[in-house]
């Protein structure tokens, strides 16, 4: 549900709080009702269907235990189990926050709040409500943006459901643009750590000098620009999930340092002799194949075993059947709303072109192609000619190409097979029916 379509009830005994939230929300939601007396909650929710309730935890100025908020939380849930509740208090007690979340609260905010954080929290909760109602997101998977009804995606949802509640380390494999980061977030959101931090790091983009300081932190004076102490990503993720993206691109030296931390469950910041205990759940992702990683010239086997208790292979879009149409409709609706366009109909030619395309860039390529189509559309129907795929992707649908030179066809075939096999030269050579040496010669010939 969009925030602008929501009915929200705010219950607090502080007039200033009620005024502040009402002024903040009145232009952003369908309707906001404020109430000072919690005794009126029952009659209000019986008369009006609220999508979300913001509830104070302390209504008695002499007793600030939060018990009143918990009492009214349970009372509301007895009447309407579906309504989402955000508890808000001036007393930021972690144990109380955990207790309220266990009792069924959707979030816990501390006064004084940041307006942007409050809006972000309400938006996330209402998006969660939409995903609960939609079978397309997988009934057992909550708080994700993953769409799919194909057999391969249902298998993926089932795997997430099984592994998410555990603390097993996960390795997510798949081509670029398949949504590996969404899978990682879905695992976290369905885990016992879901109320703790989810920290993502693109380790493939970290230079050798930044790798340790970013992941392990540093002390003031550890190097020239270290003007203050800084916690690393491992420490920031303590109690939650650390997601290391593009793990296959780190050097053997970096792999050794990472392995030491995972074995000892401790990090030592740069410039310090004192180790810090860490408690994280590790999720890693790469677009490289497990065969490539298994080659010790590329990746340490002891590290693979450490990060790969369970692996998930995210299927490419071309293997997901009618999911491409499901995703297309989702993105078209999304961008139509963003750019204030009307609802679009899809011509059969547009749909057929989507179904026949190879999608080397997967969901990411589909998303950008549809954003362009919505922006450039002249009417409320999208036709085949409105769908233009980016030349950035080297491997596309070569059907109908005007360049029929033998060299071009051979080059495209090599690219397609290597991409399919995630860079595995031996497997690619075998599939092409040539030796590894012959394939290397062709790669040099075409500058690949």
C-alpha positions as CSV (number, residue, x, y, z in Angstrom):
1,X,0.0,0.0,0.0
2,X,1.2,3.5,-0.8
3,X,1.6,5.8,2.2
4,X,-0.7,8.4,0.5
5,X,-3.6,5.8,0.5
6,X,-3.2,5.0,4.2
7,X,-5.6,5.7,7.2
8,X,-3.5,6.3,10.3
9,X,-4.4,6.7,14.0
10,X,-2.1,8.4,16.4
11,X,-2.6,7.9,20.2
12,X,-0.5,9.9,22.7
13,X,-1.3,12.0,25.8
14,X,1.0,14.8,24.7
15,X,-0.8,17.5,22.7
16,X,2.5,18.7,21.2
17,X,3.3,15.2,19.9
18,X,-0.2,14.8,18.4
19,X,0.1,18.2,16.7
20,X,3.6,17.5,15.3
21,X,2.7,14.1,13.8
22,X,-0.6,15.4,12.4
23,X,1.1,18.2,10.6
24,X,3.8,15.9,9.4
25,X,1.4,13.3,8.0
26,X,-1.6,15.2,6.8
27,X,-0.2,16.0,3.4
28,X,1.3,12.5,3.0
29,X,-1.5,10.1,4.0
30,X,-5.2,9.7,3.1
31,X,-6.3,10.5,6.6
32,X,-4.7,10.9,10.0
33,X,-6.8,10.9,13.2
34,X,-5.2,11.9,16.6
35,X,-6.5,10.8,20.0
36,X,-5.3,11.8,23.5
37,X,-7.2,9.3,25.5
38,X,-6.2,5.6,25.0
39,X,-9.6,4.6,26.4
40,X,-11.2,5.6,23.1
41,X,-9.0,3.3,21.0
42,X,-11.5,0.4,20.9
43,X,-14.4,2.5,19.7
44,X,-12.2,4.3,17.1
45,X,-10.9,1.1,15.5
46,X,-14.4,-0.4,15.5
47,X,-15.7,2.5,13.6
48,X,-12.8,3.1,11.2
49,X,-10.5,0.7,9.4
50,X,-7.0,1.9,10.1
51,X,-4.0,0.6,8.2
52,X,-1.5,1.6,10.9
53,X,-1.6,2.9,14.5
54,X,1.1,5.0,16.1
55,X,0.8,4.3,19.8
56,X,2.5,5.9,22.8
57,X,3.9,3.5,25.5
58,X,3.4,5.6,28.5
59,X,0.1,7.4,29.4
60,X,0.7,7.7,33.2
61,X,3.2,10.4,34.1
62,X,4.2,8.5,37.3
63,X,4.8,5.1,35.8
64,X,7.1,4.9,32.8
65,X,7.5,1.1,32.3
66,X,5.9,0.9,28.9
67,X,3.3,-1.6,30.3
68,X,0.4,0.6,29.2
69,X,1.6,0.6,25.6
70,X,2.0,-3.2,25.7
71,X,-1.5,-3.5,27.2
72,X,-3.1,-1.4,24.4
73,X,-1.0,-3.2,21.8
74,X,-2.5,-6.5,22.8
75,X,-6.0,-5.0,23.1
76,X,-5.7,-3.7,19.5
77,X,-4.4,-7.1,18.2
78,X,-7.4,-8.9,19.8
79,X,-9.7,-6.7,17.7
80,X,-7.7,-6.5,14.5
81,X,-4.7,-8.8,14.0
82,X,-3.9,-7.2,10.6
83,X,-3.4,-3.6,11.7
84,X,0.3,-2.5,12.0
85,X,1.4,-0.8,15.2
86,X,4.4,1.5,15.7
87,X,5.2,2.1,19.4
88,X,6.7,5.4,20.3
89,X,8.2,6.5,23.6
90,X,10.6,9.0,25.2
91,X,12.3,6.2,27.1
92,X,14.7,4.3,24.7
93,X,15.0,1.0,26.5
94,X,16.3,-1.8,24.3
95,X,14.7,-4.6,26.4
96,X,11.4,-2.8,26.1
97,X,11.8,-2.4,22.4
98,X,12.5,-6.1,22.0
99,X,9.5,-7.0,24.2
100,X,7.2,-4.8,22.1
101,X,8.4,-6.3,18.9
102,X,7.9,-9.8,20.3
103,X,4.3,-8.8,21.3
104,X,3.6,-7.9,17.7
105,X,4.6,-4.3,17.1
106,X,5.9,-3.5,13.7
107,X,8.5,-1.0,14.8
108,X,9.7,1.0,17.8
109,X,10.6,4.7,17.7
110,X,12.1,6.9,20.3
111,X,11.1,10.6,21.0
112,X,12.3,13.0,19.7
113,X,12.1,11.3,16.3
114,X,13.6,12.4,13.0
115,X,10.7,13.1,10.5
116,X,12.5,11.4,7.7
117,X,13.0,8.3,9.8
118,X,9.4,8.2,10.8
119,X,8.2,8.5,7.2
120,X,10.7,5.9,6.1
121,X,9.5,3.5,8.8
122,X,5.8,3.9,7.9
123,X,6.5,3.5,4.2
124,X,8.4,0.3,4.8
125,X,5.7,-1.1,7.0
126,X,2.9,-0.4,4.5
127,X,5.0,-1.9,1.7
128,X,5.3,-5.0,3.9
129,X,1.5,-5.0,4.1
130,X,1.2,-5.0,0.3
131,X,3.6,-7.9,0.1
132,X,1.7,-9.9,2.6
133,X,-1.5,-9.6,0.5
134,X,0.2,-10.5,-2.8
135,X,0.7,-14.1,-3.6
136,X,3.2,-13.0,-6.2
137,X,5.8,-12.2,-3.6
138,X,5.6,-15.7,-2.1
139,X,3.2,-16.2,0.8
140,X,5.9,-17.5,3.2
141,X,8.5,-14.7,2.4
142,X,7.9,-11.4,4.1
143,X,9.3,-7.9,3.6
144,X,10.9,-8.5,0.2
145,X,10.6,-7.0,-3.2
146,X,11.1,-10.3,-5.0
147,X,8.4,-11.1,-7.6
148,X,8.1,-14.4,-9.2
149,X,5.6,-17.3,-9.9
150,X,7.8,-19.6,-12.0
151,X,8.9,-23.0,-10.8
152,X,12.5,-22.0,-10.4
153,X,11.6,-19.0,-8.3
154,X,9.2,-21.0,-6.1
155,X,12.1,-23.3,-5.4
156,X,14.1,-20.3,-4.4
157,X,11.4,-19.0,-2.1
158,X,11.2,-22.5,-0.5
159,X,15.0,-22.5,0.1
160,X,14.8,-19.0,1.7
161,X,12.1,-20.2,4.0
162,X,14.1,-23.1,5.2
163,X,17.5,-21.4,5.7
164,X,16.5,-17.9,6.8
165,X,15.7,-18.9,10.5
166,X,19.1,-20.5,10.9
167,X,22.5,-18.9,11.4
168,X,24.0,-20.8,8.5
169,X,26.4,-18.8,6.2
170,X,25.0,-18.4,2.7
171,X,26.6,-18.0,-0.7
172,X,24.4,-16.6,-3.3
173,X,25.4,-17.3,-6.9
174,X,23.9,-15.8,-10.1
175,X,24.5,-13.6,-13.1
176,X,24.7,-9.8,-12.8
177,X,21.3,-8.2,-12.5
178,X,19.4,-11.2,-11.2
179,X,18.7,-9.7,-7.7
180,X,21.2,-11.4,-5.5
181,X,21.0,-8.4,-3.1
182,X,17.2,-8.8,-2.8
183,X,17.7,-12.5,-1.9
184,X,20.2,-11.5,0.8
185,X,17.8,-9.0,2.2
186,X,14.9,-11.5,2.1
187,X,17.0,-14.0,4.1
188,X,17.8,-11.3,6.7
189,X,14.2,-10.1,6.9
190,X,13.0,-13.7,7.6
191,X,15.7,-14.5,10.1
192,X,15.8,-14.2,13.9
193,X,18.2,-11.3,13.3
194,X,15.6,-9.2,11.4
195,X,15.5,-6.5,14.0
196,X,19.2,-6.1,14.0
197,X,21.4,-4.3,11.4
198,X,21.7,-5.5,7.8
199,X,25.1,-4.2,6.5
200,X,26.0,-4.5,2.8
201,X,29.5,-4.1,1.5
202,X,30.6,-4.3,-2.1
203,X,34.0,-5.9,-1.3
204,X,34.9,-6.2,-5.0
205,X,35.2,-2.4,-5.2
206,X,37.5,-2.0,-2.2
207,X,41.1,-1.4,-2.9
208,X,43.8,-3.3,-1.0
209,X,44.3,-0.3,1.3
210,X,40.6,0.2,2.0
211,X,39.7,-3.5,2.6
212,X,40.9,-3.7,6.2
213,X,39.9,-0.2,7.3
214,X,36.4,-0.6,5.8
215,X,35.7,-4.1,7.2
216,X,37.7,-4.1,10.4
217,X,37.7,-0.4,11.4
218,X,40.6,1.7,12.6
219,X,41.9,3.7,15.5
220,X,42.8,7.4,15.4
221,X,46.3,7.8,14.0
222,X,46.4,4.4,12.4
223,X,47.3,6.1,9.1
224,X,47.6,9.6,7.7
225,X,43.9,10.4,7.3
226,X,42.7,8.5,10.4
227,X,41.7,11.6,12.4
228,X,39.1,9.7,14.6
229,X,38.3,6.1,15.6
230,X,36.0,4.4,13.2
231,X,34.1,1.1,13.5
232,X,34.3,-1.4,10.7
233,X,31.5,-3.0,8.9
234,X,31.9,-6.2,10.9
235,X,31.4,-4.3,14.2
236,X,28.5,-2.3,12.7
237,X,26.7,-5.6,11.8
238,X,27.1,-7.1,15.2
239,X,24.0,-9.0,16.1
240,X,22.7,-8.8,12.6
241,X,23.7,-9.8,9.1
242,X,26.8,-8.8,7.1
243,X,26.3,-9.1,3.3
244,X,29.6,-9.2,1.3
245,X,28.7,-8.6,-2.4
246,X,31.1,-9.6,-5.2
247,X,33.1,-11.8,-2.8
248,X,34.7,-13.6,-5.8
249,X,36.7,-10.5,-6.8
250,X,38.8,-10.1,-3.7
251,X,42.5,-11.1,-3.8
252,X,44.1,-14.1,-2.1
253,X,45.7,-11.9,0.5
254,X,42.3,-10.3,1.3
255,X,40.8,-13.8,1.5
256,X,43.3,-14.8,4.1
257,X,42.5,-11.8,6.3
258,X,38.8,-12.5,6.0
259,X,39.2,-16.2,6.8
260,X,41.1,-15.3,10.0
261,X,38.2,-13.1,11.2
262,X,35.6,-15.7,10.4
263,X,37.5,-18.5,12.2
264,X,38.2,-16.4,15.3
265,X,35.0,-14.4,15.3
266,X,37.1,-11.4,16.3
267,X,38.3,-8.3,14.4
268,X,41.3,-6.1,15.2
269,X,40.9,-2.5,14.1
270,X,43.9,-1.0,12.3
271,X,46.2,0.6,14.8
272,X,44.9,-1.4,17.7
273,X,46.2,-4.5,19.5
274,X,42.8,-5.2,21.1
275,X,40.4,-7.6,19.4
276,X,36.7,-7.1,19.3
277,X,34.3,-10.0,19.5
278,X,31.7,-10.2,16.6
279,X,28.4,-11.9,16.3
280,X,27.2,-11.8,12.7
281,X,25.4,-13.9,10.2
282,X,27.4,-13.9,6.9
283,X,25.9,-13.8,3.5
284,X,28.1,-13.6,0.4
285,X,27.3,-13.2,-3.3
286,X,29.2,-13.5,-6.6
287,X,28.5,-13.7,-10.3
288,X,31.3,-16.3,-10.7
289,X,30.6,-20.0,-10.8
290,X,31.3,-22.3,-7.9
291,X,33.7,-24.2,-10.3
292,X,35.7,-21.0,-10.8
293,X,35.8,-20.4,-7.0
294,X,36.9,-24.0,-6.4
295,X,40.1,-23.4,-8.3
296,X,42.6,-22.6,-5.6
297,X,44.5,-20.3,-8.0
298,X,41.4,-18.1,-7.8
299,X,39.9,-18.7,-4.3
300,X,40.9,-20.4,-1.1
301,X,39.0,-23.6,-0.6
302,X,39.0,-23.3,3.2
303,X,37.3,-19.9,2.8
304,X,34.7,-21.3,0.4
305,X,33.7,-23.9,3.0
306,X,33.5,-21.2,5.6
307,X,31.1,-19.0,3.6
308,X,29.2,-21.7,1.8
309,X,27.2,-23.7,4.4
310,X,24.3,-23.4,2.0
311,X,24.3,-22.0,-1.5
312,X,21.5,-20.4,-3.5
313,X,21.6,-20.1,-7.3
314,X,19.5,-17.2,-8.5
315,X,18.1,-18.1,-11.9
316,X,18.6,-15.8,-14.9
317,X,15.5,-14.0,-16.2
318,X,15.5,-16.0,-19.4
319,X,14.9,-19.2,-17.4
320,X,12.0,-17.7,-15.5
321,X,9.2,-18.1,-18.1
322,X,6.3,-15.7,-17.7
323,X,8.0,-14.0,-14.7
324,X,9.3,-11.5,-17.3
325,X,5.7,-10.3,-18.0
326,X,4.9,-10.2,-14.2
327,X,8.0,-8.1,-13.6
328,X,7.3,-5.9,-16.6
329,X,3.8,-5.0,-15.4
330,X,5.3,-4.2,-12.0
331,X,8.0,-1.9,-13.3
332,X,5.6,-0.2,-15.8
333,X,3.1,0.5,-13.0
334,X,6.0,1.8,-10.8
335,X,7.4,4.2,-13.4
336,X,3.9,5.3,-14.6
337,X,3.3,6.5,-11.0
338,X,6.7,8.0,-10.7
339,X,6.5,10.0,-13.9
340,X,2.7,10.8,-13.5
341,X,1.8,8.8,-16.6
342,X,-1.6,7.0,-17.1
343,X,-2.0,3.3,-16.7
344,X,-0.5,1.5,-19.7
345,X,-1.9,-1.3,-21.9
346,X,0.6,-3.7,-23.4
347,X,0.3,-4.5,-27.1
348,X,0.8,-8.2,-28.2
349,X,3.9,-7.1,-30.1
350,X,5.4,-5.6,-27.0
351,X,4.7,-8.7,-24.9
352,X,6.1,-11.0,-27.6
353,X,9.3,-9.0,-27.8
354,X,9.8,-9.3,-24.1
355,X,9.3,-13.0,-24.2
356,X,11.7,-13.6,-27.1
357,X,14.6,-11.4,-25.7
358,X,17.6,-13.1,-24.1
359,X,18.1,-10.5,-21.3
360,X,21.8,-10.8,-20.7
361,X,21.5,-8.0,-18.1
362,X,18.6,-9.8,-16.4
363,X,16.1,-8.0,-14.2
364,X,18.2,-4.9,-14.1
365,X,18.2,-4.6,-17.9
366,X,14.5,-5.2,-18.0
367,X,13.9,-2.5,-15.4
368,X,15.9,0.2,-17.3
369,X,14.3,-0.7,-20.6
370,X,10.8,-0.3,-19.2
371,X,11.7,2.9,-17.4
372,X,12.8,4.3,-20.8
373,X,9.7,3.0,-22.5
374,X,7.4,4.7,-20.0
375,X,9.3,8.0,-20.2
376,X,9.2,8.0,-24.1
377,X,5.7,6.7,-24.6
378,X,3.3,9.0,-26.5
379,X,0.0,7.3,-25.4
380,X,-1.4,4.8,-23.0
381,X,-0.4,1.7,-24.9
382,X,3.1,0.3,-25.2
383,X,4.0,-1.1,-28.6
384,X,6.9,-3.2,-29.8
385,X,8.8,-0.2,-31.1
386,X,8.6,1.4,-27.6
387,X,10.8,-1.4,-26.2
388,X,14.5,-0.6,-26.9
389,X,17.2,-2.6,-25.3
390,X,20.5,-1.1,-24.3
391,X,23.6,-1.7,-26.5
392,X,25.7,-1.8,-23.3
393,X,25.0,-5.5,-22.9
394,X,27.3,-7.4,-25.3
395,X,25.2,-10.5,-25.5
396,X,21.7,-9.9,-26.7
397,X,19.3,-11.4,-29.1
398,X,21.3,-11.7,-32.3
399,X,18.3,-12.8,-34.2
400,X,17.6,-10.3,-37.0
401,X,21.1,-8.7,-36.7
402,X,22.3,-7.0,-39.9
403,X,25.9,-8.0,-39.3
404,X,26.1,-11.5,-40.6
405,X,29.9,-11.7,-41.0
406,X,31.3,-15.0,-39.9
407,X,33.7,-13.4,-37.4
408,X,30.8,-11.5,-35.8
409,X,28.7,-14.6,-35.4
410,X,31.6,-16.5,-33.9
411,X,32.5,-13.7,-31.5
412,X,28.9,-13.4,-30.3
413,X,28.7,-17.2,-29.8
414,X,31.8,-17.2,-27.7
415,X,30.6,-14.4,-25.6
416,X,27.2,-16.0,-25.1
417,X,28.7,-19.4,-24.0
418,X,31.3,-17.8,-21.6
419,X,28.6,-15.7,-20.0
420,X,26.4,-18.7,-19.7
421,X,29.1,-20.7,-17.9
422,X,30.1,-17.7,-15.7
423,X,33.6,-17.4,-17.1
424,X,34.5,-21.1,-16.9
425,X,36.9,-21.5,-19.9
426,X,37.1,-25.3,-19.8
427,X,33.3,-25.7,-19.7
428,X,32.8,-23.1,-22.4
429,X,35.4,-24.7,-24.7
430,X,33.7,-28.1,-24.3
431,X,30.3,-26.6,-25.1
432,X,31.7,-24.9,-28.2
433,X,33.4,-28.1,-29.3
434,X,37.0,-26.8,-29.3
435,X,40.0,-27.1,-27.0
436,X,40.9,-24.7,-24.3
437,X,43.9,-23.6,-26.3
438,X,41.8,-22.9,-29.4
439,X,39.3,-20.9,-27.3
440,X,42.1,-18.8,-25.8
441,X,43.4,-18.1,-29.3
442,X,40.0,-16.8,-30.4
443,X,39.7,-14.7,-27.2
444,X,43.0,-13.0,-28.1
445,X,41.9,-12.7,-31.7
446,X,38.8,-10.7,-30.8
447,X,40.4,-8.8,-27.9
448,X,38.1,-10.4,-25.3
